[in-house]
Amino acid sequence: MPKTIPIIITNDCILVKEKESTKFVTFNMPGIEAMPNIPFYHMFAGKISECQYYFKEFMLKLYGKKVSKYVFAIIVPDDTTALEHIFINEFFLHSDTCKAVAQTTMGQTLSKAHTRYISLSRS
């Protein structure tokens, strides 16, 4: 089974788990300004290739040249739409930094036993 890298998508950045610790490192998209209640990935459509390049450089520093052998376990906000899910997957897959992407919402990762929950989100 391939190794996974946990990644959390927040409203203003991407959090990536460090290789040898339990800490998460923040990756901010270059040239993207934060706007209240609008997730950052709505802003980077015009700068997608630039953002992918900087994300790839960021991941190479964290995980080295073999980063493309990993599967990204991406955790997104609960209110992410189906179109946003596709856009996020495509961003990571086409940045040449992973073998595959597995995506789930924050509420689903909290507990497998509780199937019903209330999600509160800033966006």
KENU-938987 format. One record per residue: residue in three letters; residue number from 1; x, y, z of N, C-alpha, C in turn. Coordinates in nm, 4 decimals. Example, Ala and Ser with C-alpha at 12.3 -4.5 7.8 and 13.67 -1.06 7.14 Angstrom:
<margus>
 code pos      npx      npy      npz     capx     capy     capz      cpx      cpy      cpz
  ALA   1   1.3190  -0.5690   0.7800   1.2300  -0.4500   0.7800   1.3200  -0.3300   0.7800
  SER   2   1.2850  -0.2250   0.7080   1.3670  -0.1060   0.7140   1.2900   0.0030   0.7870
</margus>
This chain:
<margus>
 code pos      npx      npy      npz     capx     capy     capz      cpx      cpy      cpz
  MET   1   0.0850  -0.1185   0.0000   0.0000   0.0000   0.0000   0.0891   0.1243   0.0000
  PRO   2   0.0596   0.2206  -0.0875   0.1439   0.3399  -0.0952   0.1289   0.4268   0.0295
  LYS   3   0.2335   0.5011   0.0587   0.2310   0.5922   0.1724   0.1466   0.7136   0.1380
  THR   4   0.0860   0.7703   0.2410   0.0009   0.8875   0.2195   0.0598   1.0102   0.2885
  ILE   5   0.0241   1.1254   0.2348   0.0603   1.2532   0.2944  -0.0706   1.3252   0.3267
  PRO   6  -0.0990   1.3483   0.4553  -0.2199   1.4229   0.4905  -0.2069   1.5702   0.4531
  ILE   7  -0.3095   1.6232   0.3878  -0.3136   1.7636   0.3473  -0.4506   1.8192   0.3860
  ILE   8  -0.4500   1.9341   0.4524  -0.5738   1.9986   0.4931  -0.5894   2.1278   0.4144
  ILE   9  -0.7052   2.1422   0.3487  -0.7364   2.2645   0.2755  -0.8168   2.3540   0.3692
  THR  10  -0.7664   2.4734   0.3951  -0.8403   2.5685   0.4783  -0.8922   2.6805   0.3886
  ASN  11  -0.9545   2.7808   0.4484  -1.0068   2.8914   0.3678  -0.8969   2.9796   0.3103
  ASP  12  -0.7773   2.9784   0.3715  -0.6744   3.0696   0.3231  -0.5388   3.0060   0.2931
  CYS  13  -0.5246   2.8742   0.3110  -0.3953   2.8111   0.2838  -0.4098   2.6596   0.2729
  ILE  14  -0.2962   2.5941   0.2472  -0.2890   2.4485   0.2436  -0.1946   2.4062   0.3554
  LEU  15  -0.2373   2.3117   0.4382  -0.1530   2.2590   0.5453  -0.1054   2.1198   0.5052
  VAL  16   0.0258   2.0982   0.5088   0.0854   1.9714   0.4690   0.1621   1.9151   0.5878
  LYS  17   0.1398   1.7872   0.6183   0.2087   1.7234   0.7307   0.3561   1.7047   0.6969
  GLU  18   0.4415   1.7397   0.7925   0.5854   1.7190   0.7754   0.6161   1.5701   0.7701
  LYS  19   0.7248   1.5361   0.7051   0.7597   1.3956   0.6834   0.7912   1.3217   0.8135
  GLU  20   0.8689   1.3805   0.8997   0.9170   1.3104   1.0189   0.8543   1.3574   1.1499
  SER  21   0.7445   1.4311   1.1437   0.6816   1.4774   1.2676   0.5302   1.4815   1.2514
  THR  22   0.4628   1.5239   1.3558   0.3168   1.5346   1.3502   0.2719   1.6775   1.3198
  LYS  23   0.3672   1.7672   1.2963   0.3355   1.9069   1.2681   0.2925   1.9253   1.1231
  PHE  24   0.2120   2.0288   1.1015   0.1695   2.0667   0.9676   0.2391   2.1968   0.9283
  VAL  25   0.2844   2.2021   0.8043   0.3511   2.3197   0.7503   0.2530   2.3921   0.6584
  THR  26   0.2524   2.5240   0.6643   0.1605   2.6051   0.5852   0.2193   2.6379   0.4488
  PHE  27   0.1394   2.6174   0.3443   0.1749   2.6622   0.2100   0.0725   2.7657   0.1675
  ASN  28   0.1203   2.8871   0.1420   0.0335   2.9949   0.0940   0.0559   3.0117  -0.0553
  MET  29  -0.0514   3.0245  -0.1291  -0.0415   3.0434  -0.2733   0.0199   3.1798  -0.3029
  PRO  30   0.1219   3.1832  -0.3888   0.1859   3.3112  -0.4204   0.0935   3.4008  -0.5034
  GLY  31   0.0881   3.5280  -0.4656   0.0095   3.6240  -0.5420  -0.1403   3.6158  -0.5218
  ILE  32  -0.1865   3.5374  -0.4260  -0.3295   3.5236  -0.3994  -0.3620   3.6025  -0.2725
  GLU  33  -0.4511   3.6984  -0.2846  -0.4909   3.7785  -0.1697  -0.6112   3.7145  -0.1013
  ALA  34  -0.6090   3.7150   0.0307  -0.7201   3.6590   0.1076  -0.8411   3.7516   0.0984
  MET  35  -0.9572   3.6894   0.0786  -1.0835   3.7639   0.0768  -1.1769   3.6989   0.1784
  PRO  36  -1.2445   3.7784   0.2598  -1.3326   3.7212   0.3625  -1.4390   3.6302   0.3023
  ASN  37  -1.4562   3.5152   0.3643  -1.5596   3.4175   0.3302  -1.5479   3.3562   0.1908
  ILE  38  -1.4336   3.3721   0.1250  -1.4123   3.3115  -0.0064  -1.2857   3.2277   0.0005
  PRO  39  -1.2975   3.0968  -0.0175  -1.1788   3.0111  -0.0118  -1.0756   3.0520  -0.1176
  PHE  40  -0.9477   3.0408  -0.0825  -0.8399   3.0863  -0.1698  -0.8405   3.0192  -0.3063
  TYR  41  -0.8890   2.8940  -0.3150  -0.8817   2.8228  -0.4419  -0.9775   2.8803  -0.5461
  HIS  42  -1.0645   2.9716  -0.5076  -1.1478   3.0423  -0.6055  -1.0658   3.1488  -0.6791
  MET  43  -0.9560   3.1909  -0.6194  -0.8752   3.2991  -0.6739  -0.7636   3.2512  -0.7670
  PHE  44  -0.7206   3.1247  -0.7548  -0.5998   3.0872  -0.8281  -0.6236   3.0293  -0.9665
  ALA  45  -0.7444   3.0349  -1.0175  -0.7718   2.9806  -1.1509  -0.6853   3.0474  -1.2575
  GLY  46  -0.6641   3.1771  -1.2472  -0.5823   3.2483  -1.3446  -0.4336   3.2246  -1.3280
  LYS  47  -0.3928   3.1745  -1.2120  -0.2514   3.1533  -1.1835  -0.2231   3.0061  -1.1529
  ILE  48  -0.3011   2.9171  -1.2104  -0.2934   2.7751  -1.1748  -0.1555   2.7149  -1.1995
  SER  49  -0.0941   2.7405  -1.3148   0.0359   2.6795  -1.3441   0.1446   2.7357  -1.2530
  GLU  50   0.1373   2.8643  -1.2209   0.2340   2.9244  -1.1295   0.2196   2.8643  -0.9890
  CYS  51   0.0954   2.8496  -0.9441   0.0698   2.7917  -0.8120   0.1154   2.6454  -0.8059
  GLN  52   0.0926   2.5699  -0.9134   0.1367   2.4302  -0.9173   0.2881   2.4211  -0.9109
  TYR  53   0.3567   2.5098  -0.9807   0.5036   2.5111  -0.9788   0.5547   2.5342  -0.8367
  TYR  54   0.5023   2.6370  -0.7681   0.5481   2.6678  -0.6324   0.5086   2.5587  -0.5334
  PHE  55   0.3944   2.4963  -0.5542   0.3550   2.3855  -0.4671   0.4501   2.2672  -0.4854
  LYS  56   0.4872   2.2384  -0.6093   0.5804   2.1289  -0.6360   0.7160   2.1557  -0.5694
  GLU  57   0.7655   2.2778  -0.5792   0.8926   2.3137  -0.5143   0.8818   2.2989  -0.3627
  PHE  58   0.7687   2.3397  -0.3073   0.7432   2.3276  -0.1634   0.7459   2.1804  -0.1207
  MET  59   0.6785   2.0950  -0.1971   0.6727   1.9519  -0.1637   0.8086   1.8844  -0.1801
  LEU  60   0.8860   1.9238  -0.2791   1.0199   1.8667  -0.2978   1.1098   1.8994  -0.1794
  LYS  61   1.0946   2.0185  -0.1217   1.1727   2.0550  -0.0029   1.1318   1.9706   0.1178
  LEU  62   1.0009   1.9427   0.1301   0.9520   1.8655   0.2443   0.9803   1.7156   0.2325
  TYR  63   0.9598   1.6583   0.1132   0.9639   1.5132   0.0968   1.0711   1.4621   0.0021
  GLY  64   1.1435   1.5482  -0.0639   1.2487   1.5044  -0.1545   1.1961   1.4618  -0.2906
  LYS  65   1.2849   1.4053  -0.3706   1.2530   1.3717  -0.5097   1.1491   1.2611  -0.5252
  LYS  66   1.1277   1.1799  -0.4230   1.0333   1.0688  -0.4336   0.8920   1.1060  -0.3900
  VAL  67   0.8624   1.2341  -0.3846   0.7300   1.2797  -0.3413   0.6201   1.2270  -0.4339
  SER  68   0.6505   1.2054  -0.5606   0.5481   1.1617  -0.6563   0.5040   1.0170  -0.6356
  LYS  69   0.5655   0.9456  -0.5422   0.5242   0.8083  -0.5127   0.4171   0.8024  -0.4042
  TYR  70   0.3842   0.9162  -0.3463   0.2868   0.9229  -0.2373   0.1451   0.9440  -0.2903
  VAL  71   0.0478   0.9123  -0.2054  -0.0928   0.9437  -0.2298  -0.1293   1.0570  -0.1336
  PHE  72  -0.1923   1.1604  -0.1850  -0.2345   1.2711  -0.1005  -0.3710   1.2408  -0.0404
  ALA  73  -0.3793   1.2450   0.0918  -0.5059   1.2317   0.1638  -0.5523   1.3736   0.1953
  ILE  74  -0.6403   1.4264   0.1113  -0.6791   1.5663   0.1195  -0.8093   1.5809   0.1977
  ILE  75  -0.8053   1.6683   0.2978  -0.9218   1.6961   0.3810  -0.9690   1.8369   0.3461
  VAL  76  -1.0930   1.8466   0.2988  -1.1482   1.9749   0.2534  -1.2604   2.0198   0.3467
  PRO  77  -1.2942   2.1494   0.3447  -1.4071   2.1967   0.4254  -1.5368   2.1252   0.3867
  ASP  78  -1.6276   2.1136   0.4808  -1.7539   2.0435   0.4596  -1.8412   2.1060   0.3515
  ASP  79  -1.8287   2.2358   0.3320  -1.9152   2.3030   0.2346  -1.8546   2.3098   0.0940
  THR  80  -1.7537   2.2295   0.0678  -1.6923   2.2254  -0.0645  -1.7890   2.1608  -0.1634
  THR  81  -1.8106   2.2265  -0.2768  -1.9040   2.1746  -0.3768  -1.8373   2.0657  -0.4612
  ALA  82  -1.9178   1.9940  -0.5378  -1.8650   1.8876  -0.6239  -1.7664   1.9435  -0.7260
  LEU  83  -1.7950   2.0596  -0.7812  -1.7042   2.1223  -0.8778  -1.5728   2.1619  -0.8121
  GLU  84  -1.5801   2.2120  -0.6902  -1.4578   2.2468  -0.6164  -1.3754   2.1225  -0.5859
  HIS  85  -1.4404   2.0103  -0.5542  -1.3689   1.8842  -0.5324  -1.2875   1.8473  -0.6559
  ILE  86  -1.3485   1.8580  -0.7721  -1.2803   1.8246  -0.8972  -1.1630   1.9188  -0.9203
  PHE  87  -1.1850   2.0470  -0.8995  -1.0808   2.1468  -0.9196  -0.9617   2.1214  -0.8276
  ILE  88  -0.9886   2.0898  -0.7013  -0.8819   2.0619  -0.6048  -0.8047   1.9361  -0.6457
  ASN  89  -0.8756   1.8304  -0.6830  -0.8082   1.7075  -0.7290  -0.7172   1.7351  -0.8477
  GLU  90  -0.7695   1.8068  -0.9467  -0.6915   1.8360  -1.0670  -0.5679   1.9192  -1.0351
  PHE  91  -0.5818   2.0138  -0.9422  -0.4666   2.0958  -0.9033  -0.3523   2.0071  -0.8540
  PHE  92  -0.3830   1.9148  -0.7624  -0.2784   1.8314  -0.7049  -0.2256   1.7279  -0.8045
  LEU  93  -0.3133   1.6657  -0.8799  -0.2699   1.5640  -0.9759  -0.1813   1.6224  -1.0855
  HIS  94  -0.2132   1.7419  -1.1335  -0.1370   1.8024  -1.2422  -0.0160   1.8824  -1.1945
  SER  95   0.0080   1.8866  -1.0650   0.1282   1.9524  -1.0146   0.2461   1.8546  -1.0115
  ASP  96   0.2227   1.7293  -1.0538   0.3275   1.6252  -1.0582   0.3916   1.6004  -0.9224
  THR  97   0.3109   1.6050  -0.8174   0.3648   1.5832  -0.6839   0.3089   1.4584  -0.6159
  CYS  98   0.2173   1.3867  -0.6813   0.1599   1.2698  -0.6164   0.1197   1.1651  -0.7198
  LYS  99   0.1043   1.0435  -0.6682   0.0586   0.9336  -0.7526  -0.0932   0.9369  -0.7695
  ALA 100  -0.1624   0.9705  -0.6617  -0.3088   0.9738  -0.6625  -0.3575   1.0667  -0.5513
  VAL 101  -0.4884   1.0942  -0.5536  -0.5505   1.1815  -0.4550  -0.6714   1.1112  -0.3954
  ALA 102  -0.6815   1.1135  -0.2630  -0.8007   1.0646  -0.1926  -0.8550   1.1834  -0.1146
  GLN 103  -0.9811   1.2163  -0.1370  -1.0373   1.3370  -0.0787  -1.1551   1.3040   0.0120
  THR 104  -1.1609   1.3727   0.1259  -1.2714   1.3572   0.2196  -1.2976   1.4915   0.2866
  THR 105  -1.4137   1.5055   0.3476  -1.4462   1.6311   0.4159  -1.4006   1.6256   0.5612
  MET 106  -1.3914   1.7417   0.6208  -1.3446   1.7504   0.7598  -1.4367   1.6752   0.8543
  GLY 107  -1.5667   1.6861   0.8344  -1.6623   1.6171   0.9210  -1.6488   1.4663   0.9129
  GLN 108  -1.6209   1.4141   0.7941  -1.6053   1.2697   0.7780  -1.4795   1.2173   0.8461
  THR 109  -1.3789   1.3000   0.8593  -1.2548   1.2548   0.9221  -1.2593   1.2616   1.0739
  LEU 110  -1.3577   1.3308   1.1285  -1.3664   1.3422   1.2741  -1.4005   1.2094   1.3405
  SER 111  -1.4987   1.1393   1.2866  -1.5431   1.0170   1.3496  -1.6141   0.9279   1.2491
  LYS 112  -1.5770   0.8027   1.2472  -1.6447   0.7062   1.1600  -1.7737   0.6551   1.2254
  ALA 113  -1.7831   0.6661   1.3578  -1.8988   0.6150   1.4303  -2.0189   0.7092   1.4211
  HIS 114  -1.9924   0.8389   1.4095  -2.1008   0.9373   1.4046  -2.1265   0.9750   1.2595
  THR 115  -2.2381   0.9302   1.2067  -2.2707   0.9563   1.0670  -2.3493   1.0849   1.0484
  ARG 116  -2.4021   1.1386   1.1564  -2.4784   1.2637   1.1483  -2.4082   1.3672   1.2351
  TYR 117  -2.3873   1.4838   1.1791  -2.3218   1.5900   1.2528  -2.3630   1.7247   1.1931
  ILE 118  -2.3348   1.8301   1.2651  -2.3620   1.9647   1.2177  -2.2272   2.0297   1.1882
  SER 119  -2.2158   2.0838   1.0698  -2.0909   2.1476   1.0288  -2.1068   2.2988   1.0291
  LEU 120  -2.0164   2.3678   1.0953  -2.0139   2.5133   1.0962  -1.8896   2.5571   1.0192
  SER 121  -1.9080   2.6521   0.9282  -1.7970   2.6957   0.8448  -1.7992   2.8461   0.8281
  ARG 122  -1.6803   2.9059   0.8148  -1.6723   3.0496   0.7922  -1.7208   3.0873   0.6535
  SER 123  -1.7052   2.9981   0.5578  -1.7447   3.0333   0.4215  -1.8898   2.9963   0.3988
</margus>
